[in-house]
Amino acid sequence: MNTTTAQDGAISVAAFDAADYLEDDEMMAEYLSAALEDPNPDVFLMAVRDVARARGMARLAIDAGVGRESLYKALRPGAKPRYETVAKLVRALGVQLHAEPAEEEPVTPA
């Protein structure tokens, strides 16, 4: 982490970038799995973007068979990419998404 101290004594800290810490396939897969647990779909797309940046956007675009500009557009905040695009990216990242029964929340008597 980069920190600097200004003349007035204030400390400046570099922004956190998850892509800097995604070092291997297992860590990337765990990161994506954790993002899938969030009900907000933008969290998963942000995680895919972080993993893509860790792997290399140009390489991912080639592996997924999409244009680099299309990849950036699909993963920008607020984007609503098609399922087909997300599936291509996930396959190109070398991960699998799994479905399993949700744990039922205990019912509280009224």
Steps between C-alpha positions, in 0.01 A plus 500: 500500500635841407478776756645847495503778753421851383675807643196569719533155659200348323547143384400405149418135435479333159159363404443129565503289185390138543672404173835557671425217744347239269813295450382152399204314352373376836498849649320635194238226518441564873467872433241440228311253722483754781371762257224263384365489855410869485146562371621802301605377150735797464720350773559189289575707189744712700672180617520371141654835403756473783593145398517604134739781587711261710521258205536767234206654315651456153574131563150440639340672201689267265423189707130591524472590132381854565648832400705680765275806482192279532656339807560837666144607412348178640688535830461871565299601807127493431535284188239234434691242292317212336518160665685368194775758552537422870510125424780555245699703751456244778611217270800704380595566863507124553242489779168324538190637666298254706145499631404336825189504716472812711498452873155569632476773760334389822134595521422707805152433643272805489 
